[in-house]
């Protein structure tokens, strides 16, 4: 991926918090400004579980990608709502197992585009690409992904922490259905989003604070509402579970505690 010309770089306002940079702060990254840490800590004070959600979401993504490559033979991915690059990005996890894997990252944030083009370089055998596009434009995502991916072979569609940004339930369902319908049989959907089941008041206060500071609105759906995204798909074990509980690594003190987000991995059957 080629470097961007300086004239193409977006102007970065370091005086206002930025959602992607706050998430980077919660996940333990380094690409944030003092304002992001300040507001991130305010949100964490209202909703203490946000940091655990960020970290468990990241490691869960890695587990799902490794499973798809190592056990299901998937070699292609579309990762929508990728956020700022950090450790164990999708292509890094996939290409460690199979260097020929191809990954298309999608995000509508120009700041993410700067980091993506600089950092998301894949292996020589594989390929990575980046599309600056909103999830609400699935037609464009699919058309531009076809430059890199073969839609006659299985694809892993990753929707981690993105559909909560589409407030309208019917619209969000239609977007996922449009994306899934375009995938060939044998493809997979890896999904993760916040719920607010464990701490509804804290989640709502966190959303209020974020929106008040200029962030996009977000809706925390129930696990039952999230289950609708998997209509017609075959859920892999253990089904729809707390994000920390999806096939966690063995630990001497039992399974990790639940977090206020759920996830699942599902197969598109013929």
TILUMNU-817881 format. One record per residue: x, y, z of N, C-alpha, C in turn; residue in one letter. Coordinates in pm, whole numbers, plus 50000, padded with zeros to 5 digits. Example, Ala and Ser with C-alpha at 12.3 -4.5 7.8 and 13.67 -1.06 7.14 Angstrom:
<rs>
513194943150780512304955050780513204967050780A
512854977550708513674989450714512905000350787S
</rs>
This chain:
<rs>
500854988250000500005000050000500895012350000X
500615021549913501495033049897501255043250005X
502325051150035502195061750134501345073050079X
500675080250168499835091350127500675103850108X
500295112050011500915125049997500505133950112X
501375143550150501065151950265499785159750243X
499475163050117498255170650089497005162450110X
497165148850116496005140150136495705137750283X
496615141750373496445138950514495315147250573X
494405141250651493345149050714493915157550826X
493275168650853493685177050964493225170451094X
494155168451187493865161651311493725171851423X
492565172051487492285181251597492615174051728X
493725177551788494155170851910493505176752035X
492585186352016491895192352130490535186052155X
490085177452063488785170852077489005155752083X
488285148752169488445134152176487975127552047X
488585116552017488265109451894487925094951929X
486795089451880486385075951919487445065351896X
488085065651779489095055451749490295056751842X
490675069151876491825070951964491465066952107X
490225069652150489825065252285489815050052293X
489345043452191489355028752190490795023852196X
491685030752125493095027152128493665028652269X
493205038952340493635040952478493135029552567X
491855026052554491295015452638491965001952612X
492384999852488492934986952452494404985752488X
494984996952533496384996752572497335000752462X
496815007852360497655012552251498385025352288X
498955031952187499735044052212499345055552121X
498365053652034498005063851936496805072051985X
497035080452086495985089152138496645101552197X
495795111852217496255124452273495745125852417X
496265135552494495795137152631494285138652642X
493645145452545492195147252552491475133852540X
492035124752460491415111552444491515103652575X
492655104752641492815098052770491885104152874X
491765117452872490925124352971489465119952958X
488935120652837487535117052816487365101952830X
488365094352784488305079852800488205075752946X
488915082953032488835079953175487485084153233X
486895095053183485565098953228484545088153193X
484645082953070483725072553027483935059853110X
485205056553134485505044653213485015046053356X
484985058453410484465060453545482965057753550X
482255061653442480815059253436480485044753401X
481345038853319481105025353268482405017353283X
482685012453404483985006253433484354994453344X
483374988253284483664976453203484184979353064X
484264992153024484604995252885486004990352849X
486944991352940488294986752912488344971652891X
487624964252975487584949752960486934945852828X
485884953252789485234950452661486224952452547X
486954963452550487924966352443488974955452433X
489534951552546490624941752544490114927852508X
488984923852565488464910552533487974909752388X
487444920752336487034920952195488224918452105X
489354924652141490544923152058491054908752056X
491154902652173491684889052176490674879052120X
489384881952135488354873352076488454873651924X
488674885451867488844886551723489994877751677X
491094878251751492234869951716491904855051718X
491144850851820490774836651829489894832551710X
488954841051674488074837751562488834837251431X
489724846951408490484847051283491384834751275X
492064831551386492914819551384492104807051355X
490914805951415490074794251390489694793551241X
489294804851185488854804751045489984800650951X
491184805350978492304802150889492784787850913X
493004784251039493614771351070492644759651058X
491384761751097490434750651103489424750450989X
489104762050933488074762850830488644765550691X
489934768450682490564770550553490264783850486X
489764793550563489464806750505490774814150479X
490854820650364492054828050327491744842450287X
490504846750305490104860250266489214866350374X
489394879350400488624886050505488234900150462X
487034904250506486624918350501486394922550645X
487174932050692487114936750831486544950850829X
485254952250867484564965150860484544971650998X
484964984451001485074991551127486364987851196X
487454987451120488724982351170489314990551284X
489075003751286489665012151390491155014051368X
491805020551463493245023051452494025010051465X
495025008051379495834995951391496514995051527X
496584982951579497264980551705497904966751696X
498114959851806498734946751799497724936351750X
498224926151684497414914951635496244919751549X
496564927651447495554931351349495144918851269X
493994919651203493444907851136494444901351041X
495104909250957496014903250860497234897050928X
497654902751042498804897051113498464883351169X
497294882351231496864869451287496694859151176X
495994863251068495724853850959496994849450889X
497874858950860499054855650780500134848350860X
500034848450993500924839951071500624825251045X
499354822451024498934808650998499094805150850X
498654814250763498734812050618499134825150553X
500404826650515500904839350463500164844450339X
499474835650268498794839750145497444846450171X
497034847850296495734853950326495644868250274X
494434871850233494154885450186493114891850279X
493344904550311492454911650404492134925450348X
490844928750347490384942150311489854948750438X
490454959850475489994967550590489064978750542X
488004981150620487034991550586486785000350708X
486895013550691486545022950796486205036150730X
485365044050795484975056850736485735068550796X
486765065650874487505076050945488825078950871X
489015091150820490265094050748491505092850835X
491355094850967492495092951056492945078451054X
491995069351054492335055151046493015052150913X
492575058950806493185056950675494675060150678X
495045070950745496455074750754497265063450817X
496785058550932497515047951002497485034850923X
496355032050861496225019450787497215018850673X
497305029250596498205029150482499665028650525X
499935033650644501315033550692501695020250757X
500715013650822501055002450909500504988950864X
499414988950788498764976250756499354970050631X
500624966750636501314960350525501344945350549X
500874937750453500794923350471502064916350428X
501984902950430503114894750389503274895450238X
504474892350185504674892550039503744882849967X
503394871650032502544861649968501084865849966X
500674873850064499274877950074499074892050024X
497994898250072497704911850029496774918450130X
496974931250155496034939150234495614951250154X
494384955550177493874967550111493024975050213X
492744987750185491964996050274490945003850194X
489695003850240488625011350176488095021550276X
488125034150239487515044450323486045045350287X
485195039350370483775038250337482985035650463X
481755040450466480865038250580480175024850565X
479905018150677479215005350674477835006550612X
477275018650610475945020850552475955020350400X
477105018150339477215017050193477755003250157X
476994992650186477504979150162477794976350015X
477044982649925477274980449783478674984649742X
479104996149789480455000849756481514992149822X
481264988149947482224979450016482444966749937X
481354960649891481464948149817482164950249683X
481804960949613482394963549482483904965849492X
484314973649590485744976649603486524965049663X
485864956849746486534945049799486854935149688X
486044935149584486244925649474487534928449397X
488164940049419489454942649356490534933849417X
490324929649542491344922249616490924907849643X
489634905549662489144892449704488424885349590X
488394872149597487684863749501486354859549563X
485254864849511483944862049568483384848649525X
484194840549462483814826649435484394817249541X
485184822749633485784814749741485344820249875X
485324812049981484834816550112485554828950163X
484794837350230485294849950287484854850750432X
485724855750517485354858550655484974873150670X
483704875950699483214889550719483294892750868X
484034903250903484234907051042483464919851071X
482544919051166481734930551209481904931851360X
483014937251401483324938551543483124953051588X
482124955051678481904968151736481454978651639X
480774974751531480404984451428478894986351414X
478094975751429476664977151399475924985051504X
476484986651624475854995451722475835009951680X
476675013451581476685027051528475545029751431X
474875019251387473695020751301472475019751391X
471895031051423470875031651528469585024651489X
469155026251365467885020551321468015005351304X
467154997851371467244983251369467034977651228X
466024982651157465754977351023466924980250929X
467504992150940468634995450854469824986550885X
470094984451013471244976151048471064961751001X
469844956551014469574943150966469744942250814X
469264952450744469354952450597470804952950551X
471644960450622473054961450586473734947850599X
473524941250712474154928250733473644918150631X
472344918450603471784909150506472374911450367X
472544924050329473134927150197474554921850188X
475334923350293476704918450294476744903250289X
475924896850373475924882250379475454876150248X
474424882150188473894876750062474954876549952X
475904885649958476934886349854478054876349875X
478124870349993479204860950023478894847149965X
479904839949919479654826449869479384816749984X
478704805649957478524795350061479874790950116X
479874787750245481124784150311481834795950372X
481254807950355481804819950418481354820550563X
481934829950637481634831250780481404845750817X
480604847650923480384860950981480854860551125X
481824869251156482314870851294481744884051346X
480954883251452480184894851498480434897251646X
480544909951682480714913751823480134927751842X
479384929751949478864943051979478464944052126X
478364956352174478004958852312476534956352339X
476204953052465474834949852501474234958752609X
474994962152712474404969352823473564960652913X
473734947452906472954938252989473454938353133X
474764938753151475334938253285475294951753355X
475374962553278475414976053337474744985853242X
473424985053233472684993353139472855008153171X
472745011953299472875026053335474265031353302X
475295023453333476645027753302476875029053154X
476365019553077476495020252931475815032652877X
474595035452924473855047152875474565060152910X
475135060853030475875072853069477135074352984X
477805063252955478995063752871478655068652730X
477555063852676477115068352544476805083352547X
476125087752654475775101952666477035110552670X
478015106352748479255114052758479985114552624X
480025103252556480725102752428480045111652324X
478725111052317477985119152220478125133952255X
478085137052383478235150852429479575156652386X
480595148152377481925152452337482125151852186X
481095148152111481185148351965481275134851898X
481155124151975481215110851916479885107351849X
479895097051766478685092651698477755085651797X
476435086251774475505078851858475755063851850X
475315056751953475535042351959474335036052030X
473925024351985472835017252051473355003752100X
473075000652225473454987852283472254978452272X
472344968552186471244959252164471344947352259X
470224941052283470194929152368470734917152290X
471154906652360471584894552288470494888952197X
469234890252239468134885452154468034893552025X
468244906652036468224915051915469424911951826X
470564909751886471764906451809471604893051739X
470874883751799470664870651738470004871651601X
469244882251577468564883751448469544885151333X
470744890051360471734891451253472154877851197X
471914867251272472374854051230471274845651169X
470154851751138469054844451075469524837950945X
469294824950933469694817850812471134813050812X
471884816250916473274812050927473404800851030X
474474793251021474734782251113475734786751219X
475254788251342476134792751450477104781751489X
478364785351504479354776051556479304776351708X
479694765351770479744764951917480744775151968X
480434781852077479334779852172478114788652145X
477944793652024476794802151993477044816552029X
475974823552069476064837652106476354838552255X
477534843452287477994843452427478704856652457X
478944859052585479764870452623481094869652549X
481564881052502482754881352418483964874852484X
484064875852615485184869652686485064854452693X
483854849152662483594834852681483594826952549X
483984833452437484014826052311485344818552302X
485284805652331486444796652323487704802852384X
487624806952510488794813352572489934803452591X
491124808852602492284800352629492104793952766X
492614781652780492504774752907493234782553017X
492594783753132493174791153245493014782853372X
493974783553463493904775153583492784778753679X
492224790953664491194795353759489814796153695X
489594788553589488284788153528488114798553419X
486904799453362486664808553250486754823253295X
487064832253203487144846453238485764851953273X
485704862953345484414868953378483724874253253X
482404874853259481634880253146481904895253130X
481774899953006481844914252978480524918452914X
480294931552907479024936852858479024938052705X
479354926952641479324925852495479144911152462X
478524908352348478354894552304478924892952164X
479214880552130479794877651999479324863951954X
479594861151826479334847851772480054846751639X
480264834451598480814831251466479854821951398X
479484825151274478464817251203478894814651060X
478434803151009478754798950872477564801150779X
477854805650657476814806250554476774792950484X
475654785950495475514772750436474844773950300X
475054764050211474424764450077472914764950085X
</rs>
